[in-house]
């Protein structure tokens, strides 16, 4: 009886976890606005933290 119950629970878990696989592939990318550069700068430092 425990084996049958375990098998049924495994099947249910498998179907509920695989149901959302196609969501990420079908989602539309967000509308990204292009940002214009503010200017041109020259960095003379040996290291730069942004």
Biopython code that builds the backbone (N, CA, C, O; Angstrom):
import numpy as np
from Bio.PDB.StructureBuilder import StructureBuilder

atoms = [
    (1, "UNK", "N", (0.822, -1.204, 0.000)),
    (1, "UNK", "CA", (0.000, 0.000, 0.000)),
    (1, "UNK", "C", (0.861, 1.261, 0.000)),
    (1, "UNK", "O", (0.545, 2.238, -0.679)),
    (2, "UNK", "N", (1.961, 1.230, 0.774)),
    (2, "UNK", "CA", (2.841, 2.401, 0.829)),
    (2, "UNK", "C", (3.509, 2.647, -0.518)),
    (2, "UNK", "O", (3.708, 3.798, -0.905)),
    (3, "UNK", "N", (3.858, 1.582, -1.239)),
    (3, "UNK", "CA", (4.497, 1.737, -2.537)),
    (3, "UNK", "C", (3.549, 2.389, -3.542)),
    (3, "UNK", "O", (3.970, 3.236, -4.330)),
    (4, "UNK", "N", (2.294, 2.007, -3.519)),
    (4, "UNK", "CA", (1.300, 2.577, -4.435)),
    (4, "UNK", "C", (1.072, 4.049, -4.116)),
    (4, "UNK", "O", (0.993, 4.879, -5.022)),
    (5, "UNK", "N", (0.965, 4.372, -2.832)),
    (5, "UNK", "CA", (0.774, 5.758, -2.419)),
    (5, "UNK", "C", (1.981, 6.616, -2.808)),
    (5, "UNK", "O", (1.825, 7.742, -3.279)),
    (6, "UNK", "N", (3.178, 6.074, -2.607)),
    (6, "UNK", "CA", (4.392, 6.790, -2.979)),
    (6, "UNK", "C", (4.438, 7.020, -4.490)),
    (6, "UNK", "O", (4.816, 8.102, -4.940)),
    (7, "UNK", "N", (4.055, 6.008, -5.273)),
    (7, "UNK", "CA", (4.050, 6.117, -6.729)),
    (7, "UNK", "C", (3.052, 7.174, -7.196)),
    (7, "UNK", "O", (3.362, 7.963, -8.088)),
    (8, "UNK", "N", (1.877, 7.197, -6.612)),
    (8, "UNK", "CA", (0.859, 8.191, -6.978)),
    (8, "UNK", "C", (1.334, 9.600, -6.631)),
    (8, "UNK", "O", (1.167, 10.526, -7.424)),
    (9, "UNK", "N", (1.923, 9.763, -5.450)),
    (9, "UNK", "CA", (2.437, 11.078, -5.051)),
    (9, "UNK", "C", (3.575, 11.533, -5.968)),
    (9, "UNK", "O", (3.675, 12.717, -6.291)),
    (10, "UNK", "N", (4.429, 10.602, -6.386)),
    (10, "UNK", "CA", (5.521, 10.934, -7.295)),
    (10, "UNK", "C", (4.980, 11.392, -8.649)),
    (10, "UNK", "O", (5.507, 12.338, -9.233)),
    (11, "UNK", "N", (3.957, 10.748, -9.145)),
    (11, "UNK", "CA", (3.341, 11.131, -10.419)),
    (11, "UNK", "C", (2.715, 12.519, -10.303)),
    (11, "UNK", "O", (2.880, 13.348, -11.199)),
    (12, "UNK", "N", (2.007, 12.777, -9.223)),
    (12, "UNK", "CA", (1.370, 14.087, -9.027)),
    (12, "UNK", "C", (2.427, 15.181, -8.939)),
    (12, "UNK", "O", (2.276, 16.241, -9.545)),
    (13, "UNK", "N", (3.483, 14.932, -8.195)),
    (13, "UNK", "CA", (4.561, 15.907, -8.064)),
    (13, "UNK", "C", (5.232, 16.168, -9.402)),
    (13, "UNK", "O", (5.579, 17.307, -9.712)),
    (14, "UNK", "N", (5.414, 15.132, -10.186)),
    (14, "UNK", "CA", (6.057, 15.279, -11.489)),
    (14, "UNK", "C", (5.214, 16.162, -12.410)),
    (14, "UNK", "O", (5.756, 17.041, -13.080)),
    (15, "UNK", "N", (3.929, 15.948, -12.452)),
    (15, "UNK", "CA", (3.074, 16.742, -13.334)),
    (15, "UNK", "C", (2.906, 18.177, -12.860)),
    (15, "UNK", "O", (2.775, 19.078, -13.689)),
    (16, "UNK", "N", (2.905, 18.416, -11.574)),
    (16, "UNK", "CA", (2.752, 19.789, -11.089)),
    (16, "UNK", "C", (4.039, 20.583, -11.245)),
    (16, "UNK", "O", (3.978, 21.798, -11.430)),
    (17, "UNK", "N", (5.193, 19.950, -11.180)),
    (17, "UNK", "CA", (6.453, 20.689, -11.306)),
    (17, "UNK", "C", (6.812, 20.943, -12.757)),
    (17, "UNK", "O", (7.494, 21.927, -13.040)),
    (18, "UNK", "N", (6.389, 20.108, -13.684)),
    (18, "UNK", "CA", (6.719, 20.300, -15.097)),
    (18, "UNK", "C", (5.689, 21.154, -15.825)),
    (18, "UNK", "O", (5.837, 21.395, -17.023)),
    (19, "UNK", "N", (4.682, 21.604, -15.154)),
    (19, "UNK", "CA", (3.628, 22.360, -15.816)),
    (19, "UNK", "C", (4.030, 23.753, -16.243)),
    (19, "UNK", "O", (3.431, 24.297, -17.171)),
    (20, "UNK", "N", (5.030, 24.358, -15.599)),
    (20, "UNK", "CA", (5.411, 25.737, -15.906)),
    (20, "UNK", "C", (6.722, 25.851, -16.657)),
    (20, "UNK", "O", (7.324, 26.924, -16.649)),
    (21, "UNK", "N", (7.184, 24.820, -17.293)),
    (21, "UNK", "CA", (8.471, 24.873, -17.992)),
    (21, "UNK", "C", (8.419, 25.826, -19.176)),
    (21, "UNK", "O", (9.384, 26.559, -19.394)),
    (22, "UNK", "N", (7.355, 25.851, -19.941)),
    (22, "UNK", "CA", (7.271, 26.684, -21.131)),
    (22, "UNK", "C", (7.017, 28.150, -20.852)),
    (22, "UNK", "O", (7.023, 28.957, -21.782)),
    (23, "UNK", "N", (6.797, 28.518, -19.611)),
    (23, "UNK", "CA", (6.454, 29.903, -19.302)),
    (23, "UNK", "C", (7.600, 30.856, -19.602)),
    (23, "UNK", "O", (7.376, 31.913, -20.192)),
    (24, "UNK", "N", (8.810, 30.514, -19.215)),
    (24, "UNK", "CA", (9.952, 31.415, -19.411)),
    (24, "UNK", "C", (10.237, 31.611, -20.896)),
    (24, "UNK", "O", (10.610, 32.709, -21.310)),
    (25, "UNK", "N", (10.072, 30.587, -21.688)),
    (25, "UNK", "CA", (10.352, 30.698, -23.116)),
    (25, "UNK", "C", (9.277, 31.511, -23.834)),
    (25, "UNK", "O", (9.567, 32.137, -24.853)),
    (26, "UNK", "N", (8.062, 31.517, -23.334)),
    (26, "UNK", "CA", (6.991, 32.217, -24.021)),
    (26, "UNK", "C", (6.785, 33.635, -23.505)),
    (26, "UNK", "O", (6.007, 34.392, -24.086)),
    (27, "UNK", "N", (7.464, 34.006, -22.429)),
    (27, "UNK", "CA", (7.293, 35.343, -21.871)),
    (27, "UNK", "C", (7.936, 36.379, -22.790)),
    (27, "UNK", "O", (9.022, 36.156, -23.323)),
    (28, "UNK", "N", (7.266, 37.500, -22.968)),
    (28, "UNK", "CA", (7.801, 38.560, -23.814)),
    (28, "UNK", "C", (8.854, 39.346, -23.045)),
    (28, "UNK", "O", (8.693, 39.587, -21.848)),
    (29, "UNK", "N", (9.930, 39.749, -23.719)),
    (29, "UNK", "CA", (10.939, 40.548, -23.027)),
    (29, "UNK", "C", (10.386, 41.928, -22.687)),
    (29, "UNK", "O", (9.517, 42.433, -23.397)),
    (30, "UNK", "N", (10.870, 42.540, -21.622)),
    (30, "UNK", "CA", (10.364, 43.862, -21.244)),
    (30, "UNK", "C", (10.767, 44.921, -22.261)),
    (30, "UNK", "O", (11.765, 44.781, -22.967)),
    (31, "UNK", "N", (9.982, 45.967, -22.319)),
    (31, "UNK", "CA", (10.272, 47.069, -23.224)),
    (31, "UNK", "C", (11.375, 47.923, -22.602)),
    (31, "UNK", "O", (11.137, 48.661, -21.646)),
    (32, "UNK", "N", (12.583, 47.814, -23.155)),
    (32, "UNK", "CA", (13.738, 48.508, -22.599)),
    (32, "UNK", "C", (14.006, 49.765, -23.412)),
    (32, "UNK", "O", (14.151, 49.710, -24.633)),
    (33, "UNK", "N", (14.070, 50.895, -22.723)),
    (33, "UNK", "CA", (14.370, 52.149, -23.385)),
    (33, "UNK", "C", (15.875, 52.338, -23.468)),
    (33, "UNK", "O", (16.598, 52.029, -22.519)),
    (34, "UNK", "N", (16.349, 52.844, -24.601)),
    (34, "UNK", "CA", (17.772, 53.104, -24.751)),
    (34, "UNK", "C", (18.124, 54.396, -24.032)),
    (34, "UNK", "O", (17.396, 55.386, -24.102)),
    (35, "UNK", "N", (19.251, 54.365, -23.343)),
    (35, "UNK", "CA", (19.708, 55.531, -22.591)),
    (35, "UNK", "C", (20.794, 56.235, -23.393)),
    (35, "UNK", "O", (21.743, 55.602, -23.855)),
    (36, "UNK", "N", (20.651, 57.541, -23.555)),
    (36, "UNK", "CA", (21.659, 58.319, -24.264)),
    (36, "UNK", "C", (22.828, 58.591, -23.325)),
    (36, "UNK", "O", (22.620, 58.897, -22.151)),
    (37, "UNK", "N", (24.052, 58.482, -23.828)),
    (37, "UNK", "CA", (25.207, 58.772, -22.971)),
    (37, "UNK", "C", (25.241, 60.241, -22.563)),
    (37, "UNK", "O", (24.862, 61.119, -23.339)),
    (38, "UNK", "N", (25.701, 60.501, -21.333)),
    (38, "UNK", "CA", (25.765, 61.869, -20.823)),
    (38, "UNK", "C", (26.984, 62.616, -21.336)),
    (38, "UNK", "O", (26.977, 63.846, -21.383)),
    (39, "UNK", "N", (27.995, 61.922, -21.709)),
    (39, "UNK", "CA", (29.204, 62.567, -22.204)),
    (39, "UNK", "C", (30.321, 61.559, -22.363)),
    (39, "UNK", "O", (30.127, 60.358, -22.178)),
    (40, "UNK", "N", (31.491, 62.061, -22.707)),
    (40, "UNK", "CA", (32.653, 61.206, -22.892)),
    (40, "UNK", "C", (33.672, 61.542, -21.815)),
    (40, "UNK", "O", (33.980, 62.711, -21.585)),
    (41, "UNK", "N", (34.195, 60.508, -21.152)),
    (41, "UNK", "CA", (35.130, 60.712, -20.052)),
    (41, "UNK", "C", (36.366, 59.855, -20.267)),
    (41, "UNK", "O", (36.288, 58.791, -20.882)),
    (42, "UNK", "N", (37.492, 60.307, -19.769)),
    (42, "UNK", "CA", (38.738, 59.563, -19.829)),
    (42, "UNK", "C", (39.139, 59.196, -18.390)),
    (42, "UNK", "O", (39.208, 60.058, -17.514)),
    (43, "UNK", "N", (39.400, 57.901, -18.168)),
    (43, "UNK", "CA", (39.779, 57.427, -16.850)),
    (43, "UNK", "C", (41.289, 57.224, -16.834)),
    (43, "UNK", "O", (41.842, 56.519, -17.678)),
    (44, "UNK", "N", (41.949, 57.853, -15.859)),
    (44, "UNK", "CA", (43.401, 57.704, -15.734)),
    (44, "UNK", "C", (43.803, 56.931, -14.487)),
    (44, "UNK", "O", (44.996, 56.806, -14.208)),
    (45, "UNK", "N", (42.868, 56.423, -13.747)),
    (45, "UNK", "CA", (43.145, 55.675, -12.514)),
    (45, "UNK", "C", (43.612, 54.259, -12.863)),
    (45, "UNK", "O", (43.346, 53.764, -13.959)),
    (46, "UNK", "N", (44.306, 53.615, -11.930)),
    (46, "UNK", "CA", (44.750, 52.237, -12.143)),
    (46, "UNK", "C", (43.632, 51.228, -11.894)),
    (46, "UNK", "O", (43.663, 50.116, -12.420)),
    (47, "UNK", "N", (42.633, 51.627, -11.078)),
    (47, "UNK", "CA", (41.479, 50.756, -10.865)),
    (47, "UNK", "C", (40.236, 51.633, -10.790)),
    (47, "UNK", "O", (40.290, 52.784, -10.356)),
    (48, "UNK", "N", (39.114, 51.062, -11.223)),
    (48, "UNK", "CA", (37.871, 51.828, -11.277)),
    (48, "UNK", "C", (36.740, 50.967, -10.719)),
    (48, "UNK", "O", (36.505, 49.858, -11.200)),
    (49, "UNK", "N", (36.048, 51.472, -9.718)),
    (49, "UNK", "CA", (34.903, 50.777, -9.108)),
    (49, "UNK", "C", (33.621, 51.485, -9.526)),
    (49, "UNK", "O", (33.434, 52.671, -9.254)),
    (50, "UNK", "N", (32.754, 50.750, -10.182)),
    (50, "UNK", "CA", (31.493, 51.347, -10.652)),
    (50, "UNK", "C", (30.361, 50.717, -9.884)),
    (50, "UNK", "O", (29.199, 51.060, -10.105)),
]
sb = StructureBuilder()
sb.init_structure("model")
sb.init_model(0)
sb.init_chain("A")
sb.init_seg("    ")
for serial, (resi, resn, name, xyz) in enumerate(atoms, 1):
    if name == "N":
        sb.init_residue(resn, " ", resi, " ")
    sb.init_atom(name, np.array(xyz, "f"), 0.0, 1.0, " ", f" {name:<3s}", serial, name[0])
structure = sb.get_structure()
